[in-house]
């Protein structure tokens, strides 16, 4: 198994690197700039250039070059503009799904958002374009032939992780440290039984190992 982290320079993606290293899981950091690649290589981290605004053929070449058989999509425009959010969080995500199906990479793990499937909550978030992008990217993934898992974590924080979570109901909210989201991703990568499942969660009192199964 080899994992391509698409968006490895983001906060969750970067924390996932540490989780995979600690579990001796082979991975490659998918990055969008040569500066990032240089910095990661200096830390002996294998990298792969991937530009989600590029053509399908270029993205296909990048994913094939990585040698990965598991994709984790943790990339995002970071709110830089509504247009770029649609290009990265929606179209970029769908292009990676299309490529994965074309080249036979079956395992695909999506980092989505709390309330991405609840339109009634979108305006209150203040980031409706982002919520829209995540909603339709998730919906497209469900209709593919990929062995997918989708996570919907609560509001992300930079606090120390506890390793304990709880599942949320449709209208429940909560927060969770990014490091615990990274741990959840690592557990999902390791557990094939999570295929075809979606997890909506926040910090709680249950060990993550007992949730992501």
Rosetta blueprint (number, residue, H / E / L):
1 X L
2 X E
3 X E
4 X E
5 X E
6 X E
7 X L
8 X L
9 X L
10 X L
11 X H
12 X H
13 X H
14 X H
15 X H
16 X H
17 X H
18 X H
19 X H
20 X H
21 X H
22 X H
23 X L
24 X L
25 X L
26 X E
27 X E
28 X E
29 X E
30 X E
31 X E
32 X L
33 X L
34 X H
35 X H
36 X H
37 X H
38 X H
39 X H
40 X H
41 X H
42 X H
43 X L
44 X L
45 X L
46 X L
47 X E
48 X E
49 X E
50 X L
51 X L
52 X L
53 X L
54 X L
55 X L
56 X H
57 X H
58 X H
59 X H
60 X H
61 X H
62 X H
63 X H
64 X H
65 X H
66 X H
67 X L
68 X L
69 X L
70 X E
71 X E
72 X E
73 X E
74 X L
75 X L
76 X L
77 X L
78 X L
79 X L
80 X L
81 X L
82 X H
83 X H
84 X H
85 X H
86 X H
87 X H
88 X H
89 X H
90 X H
91 X H
92 X H
93 X H
94 X H
95 X H
96 X H
97 X H
98 X H
99 X H
100 X H
101 X H
102 X H
103 X H
104 X L
105 X L
106 X L
107 X E
108 X E
109 X E
110 X E
111 X E
112 X L
113 X L
114 X L
115 X L
116 X L
117 X L
118 X L
119 X H
120 X H
121 X H
122 X H
123 X H
124 X H
125 X H
126 X L
127 X L
128 X H
129 X H
130 X H
131 X H
132 X H
133 X H
134 X H
135 X H
136 X H
137 X H
138 X H
139 X H
140 X H
141 X H
142 X H
143 X L
144 X L
145 X L
146 X L
147 X E
148 X E
149 X E
150 X E
151 X E
152 X E
153 X E
154 X L
155 X E
156 X E
157 X E
158 X L
159 X L
160 X L
161 X L
162 X L
163 X L
164 X E
165 X E
166 X E
167 X E
168 X L
169 X L
170 X L
171 X L
172 X L
173 X L
174 X L
175 X E
176 X E
177 X E
178 X H
179 X H
180 X H
181 X H
182 X H
183 X H
184 X H
185 X H
186 X H
187 X H
188 X H
189 X H
190 X H
191 X L
192 X H
193 X H
194 X H
195 X L
196 X L
197 X L
198 X E
199 X E
200 X E
201 X E
202 X E
203 X E
204 X L
205 X L
206 X E
207 X E
208 X H
209 X H
210 X H
211 X L
212 X L
213 X L
